[in-house]
Amino acid sequence: MPHSTPIKLLLAMATTALLAGCSFAPGSHMEYQTETAPIDELVDIEPITPGLIASWQAPDGGQPMSDELRSLIAEYEYRVGPGDVLSIIVYDHPELTNPGGTERSAAEVGNRVQADGTFFYPYIGRVKAEGKTIGEIRTELTQRLASYVTEPQVEVNVATFNAKKVYLSGEVSEPRTLPITSVPLTLVDAISQVGSANPDADWHAVYLNRNGRQERISLFDLMRNGDMTQNRLLQPGDILHVPSAENQAVAVMGQVNRPGSIPLGNERMTLTDAISRSGGIDERSADPSGVFVIRGQEQGNKLATVYQLDIRNAASFTLGNRFTLQPQDVVYVTTAPIARWNRVISLLLPSISLPGTAASTVDDVRDVNN
């Protein structure tokens, strides 16, 4: 591909400087050996092609609920825990049903499950409830009451759910705890109960924390695109955090008319959109084969992926219109000759994970290009 060898060489120089812990502060001394830099192991270089774009395209329309989630919901049964209040009715025996009288609610006079997981019931004493379903508790009460009541007919319900909760935090209308009840609680249900996410929330990266593990979920795909594979059945102790979108931005630099940082918000923009919002490419100095997107990699051994778009053919802008940018991407339009790229990439690579820093590098890049 055009420029692949120079880019690898120049990225090697910048990568070696990063690995050596060198500073770009005035007066610092930087030593490196380009021939020993393991650039092939640290940086991916990808041309933006129709095949690449096609591999990223999401299927049209919403995605159905996964078989796993459907099965979990179908088999769901609530299990009682400490703090729950049980409503117990023994038909034809009002003295067992509501000893406090009809003026008081079941939540007020019901049988509260104690910290040891049991509750007291007349005639039969302590009953183990923790970890049991309503049906299992009903069966045990019926069997034990049979010694005192002829053919007892027992009904058991949970009057108040106190034992199990999930926690919602961040950019939602009403951050709070939600009880786990006899009705399965999914992620969509939880978001709806707190009034949905705020307009300035990051819908693309909602975090579900469960048992010390964190899962990233796209609320945008779930709510806007109907992708039900993003839905989850919530469990007791889950923490659902909706972060702010204030740091969702890309930096556009190099030979564009208005370089700077562009906030993304929740509506993702394409490479063509970003260049357009930056005033377009400066045709007097830009190299049309050198439109690059530098994307840092959070996982694995790679430092970054550099995507290259060649727009010497104007039709290539259609590919740019299908290339969706991600937060903290750095878009750079290089100048001719390519030899100047080595100084630019050395400024950009240390900043790929810091969009504010990348934006502040604009003046340095303009100095390099002059």
N, C-alpha and C positions, 0 to 999 in steps of 0.2 A: 504494500500500500504506500502511497506517497508519504514521504517524510518519516516512515517508521523507524529507519535506522538512526537519523539525527535525534528523533524524539527519545529513543531508548538511551542514546548516549547522554543526552542532556538530563533526562530523568535520573540516570545513574549518578551524575554529578550531584544533583540535589539530594538524592536519597542517601548517598554517602555522607553528605554534610549533616543530614538529620541523624543518622546513626552515630556519628561522632560527637553529637551533642554540641555542635558549634553554634555560636550566636551570630546574628547579623548586625549586632550593635556596633556603632562606630568604634574603631580601634581593635576589634577582635581579629584573631588570626585563624584562618580556616585552611586545613590541609586535607587533601583527599587524593585518591587514586582511582580514576574512572575505570581503568581496566579490570579492577577487582570488585566493583560494585555488583551485587547479585540482583540486577534490575529485573531479569526475567521472573524471579521468584517473588518480587515485591510489587510489581506494577503490571496491570493488564492494559493493553492498548487495543481498542475495538473500533473498526470503522462503522459508521452509522449506515446501515444497509437495509433494504426492504426485508431481508431475512431476520435481522436483529429486531426490527420493529414488530414484525409478525409474531415473533416468539414472545413478545411482551403483551400482546393484545389480549385483553380479557374477553371471555365469551360474551356474546350479545345477550342482553336480558338478565334477569335475576337468576341466582343459583338456588336450587331447592335445599331444604334442610338435610343435613347429613344423616345417614342411617344410624350412626352412633347416637346423635342427639335425639333422634326420633325414638330410639329404643330406651334411652335414659328417661325421657318424659313419660313414655308409656308404662314403664316399670316403677315410676317414682312412688314412694310411700313415705309419709312423714313419720319420723320416729321421735317420740316424746323425750324431753330433756328437763333438767332442773330449771325451775322458774315458770314452767308452763302451768296453766290453770285448767283443770279438767272439769267438764260438766257431765255429771253422771245421773242418769234417770233410771229408776227402777219402777216400772209401771205397776200401778195399784198400790204403791208404797210411798206416799208423799213424805213420810218421816225420813226416808232414806234419800229421796230425790232432792228436796230443798228444805233442810232443817231450819233455815233462817227465815222462811216465809216467802210468799210470792212477791212481796214488795221489793225484794233485793234481787239484783241480777245474778246470773250464773258466774260472771267474772268476780263478783263480790263474795259469794258464798261457795264458790267452787272449791275443788280439791287441788291445792297447790302442791306441785312436785318439789320436794325439799332438795337440799344440796346433796344428800346421799342417794338421790334418785328414787325415793319412795314417797308415798302419800298414805295418810291414814283414812280408813273407811270403817264405818260402824259395823260391829259384829265380828268382822274378819281381821281387823288390825292393819298392820303395815302391808302395803302392796308395792312391789317393785314395778316402776314404770319406765325408768330411763332406758333408752335404746329400743323400746317396744313400739309397735304400731298400735293404732286405736283398736284394731280388730283383736290383737293379741291381749290387750288389757281387758277388753270386753269379755273375751273367753275366760280369762282367769277369774274375773269378778263373778261371772255366772256360775262357774264351778264351785267357788268358795261360798257363795251365798246360798247355794242349794241346800246346805245343812241347816239353814235358818228360815229360808223362804221357799215356799212350794213353787216349783217351776218358775224361777225368776226370769223376767224379761228385762234385759239391761241394754241401755243405749249410752255410748260414751262419745264425747266430742271434746275438742280443745276449745275452751272459751277464750283464752288469751294465749297468744304465742310469744313467749319471752325468752326461750332457751337459745334460739339460734338466729344469728343475724349476719347480714352482709353490710359492707361499709362503702358508701359512695363519697368521693372527694373530688376537688378540683373545680373545673369550669362547668358546673351544672347549676340549674336554677335554684335547687335547694339541697345542698350537700347534707346527708344524714345517714342514719342506719335504717335498714329495711329488714323486717322480720322474715325468716323462712317459715312458710306456713304449709298447710296441706295441699296447696296449689303450687305446682312447680314454678320456680322463679327463674326466668331466663334473663340474659343481658338486656334484651329489648324491653322486657317488662320492667326491669329496674330503672332503666333510663327514662321510660315513659312515666313511671311513678314519681320521679323527682322533677318532672317538667321539661325533659329533654336537655341537651347540651346547649351551652351559651353560644352566641354567634362567634365569639372570639376563641372558642375552644378548638383544639386540634383534633378534628374528627378522624384524621388518618392514623393516629397513634394513641389509642386508648389502652391503658395497661391494666391487666388482670393479674393481681398478686394472690397466689394460692400456695400455701404450705412451703413458703420460702422460694417459690419459683415465679417468674414473671413472664407473662405472655402478652405480646403486642397484637392488638386487634384493630381493624379498620372500621370504625363506626360509619365512616363515609360510604364504604362499599355496602355495609349492612343496611343503612337507613336510606341512602340515596339510590343505590343500584340494586337493592333487593337481594344481596348476596347472603343467603341464610347460612352459608357455611361459616360465617363469622360469628354466628350466634353461639352462646354457651349456656348450659344449665348451671346456675350459680349454686355454690355450696356454702355451708356455714363457715364463717371466718374469712370469706373472700373479701378482698379490697379492690374496688374498681375505681381507678383514678383517671380523670379526663384532664390532660394538661392544657396549658394555654398555647395558642398558635403564634404568640408574639415573636418567637425566634424562628418561625418558618419563613425563610428567605433564601434567595440565591444572589450571588454576586456576579455582575456582568462587567467585564473588564477588557482592556485592550482597545482595538481599533473600532470602537463604536462611538457615536456622537455624544452620548450621555452615560458614561460608565457609572456604576454604583450598585447599591443593594436594592433588590425588589422584593417586597413582602409577598408571600404566596397565599397566606390565609388557608382556607379550606378548598378553594377552587384551584386545582393544579393547572399550571400553565405549561405551554410547550416551548421548545427551544426557539422557534420562530417568534412566538409571542414575546419572549424575553428580549430578543434582539430588537424587535419592533418598539417595545416600551423604552428601550435605551436609545432611541433615535435612529436606529438602523446602523448598518455597517458603513464605516468611512471608506468609500470606494477609492480614494486617492492613495491610501497607504495600506489597506488591508490585503492580506493574501487570501484569496477566495478558497484555497484548499486547506486553510488553517483555521477552521472554526472548531474549537475544542470544548468539551464538557469534562471537568475534572470532578470525580465523585469519590469521596473517601469511603473506605470499607471498614465497618465496625467489627466484623468478625473475620477469622481466618488470618493467613499470613500476608495478605496483600495490603499494601499501603493505600493504593488508589486504583481506580479504573479511569483511563482517559479515552473518551469517545471522540472521534474525529468526523466532521461533516465536510465534505468537499462540495462547494457550491459554485464551482466554475460553470456548471450547467445549472441554470436557474431552476430547472425542474426539481433539483435536489432540495429546494426549500419545502417541497411537499413532505419529504422525510422529516425535516425539522419541525414541521407542523404536527407530526405524529410522535415526536420524541418528547415524552413527558418529563419535565424536570422534577427533582426531588429537593427537599430542604437541604441547605448547606452545599448544594452544587456550586461550582465556580465555572462560569462561562467565559472563555477567553478567545478573542479574535486576534490572531497574530499578524505581524507585519511581514513583508518580504525585505530582506532574505530571512530564511529560517534560522540563521546563526544567532539571531537575537533571542530565540526562544530559551536558550540555556539560562540567561539571566532572569527571565520572567518566571520560569518554572521554579527556580530556586526561591523566589519570593512567594509563590502560590502554594507549593506543597506543604510548608509548615502550617498553613492557615486553612487547609481544606475542611477541618472540623470546627472552625470558628468563623462563622459568616461575618461577624462584626469585624474581626481582624482582616478577613479577606477584603471587605469593603474598604477598609482604611488603607489597604495596600495600593489603591488606585493611583495615588499620586506617585508612588515609587515606580509603578509600571509605566506611567506616562513619561517619567523621567528616562526610563530605559529606552522607550520608543523614540525619544527626541534625539 
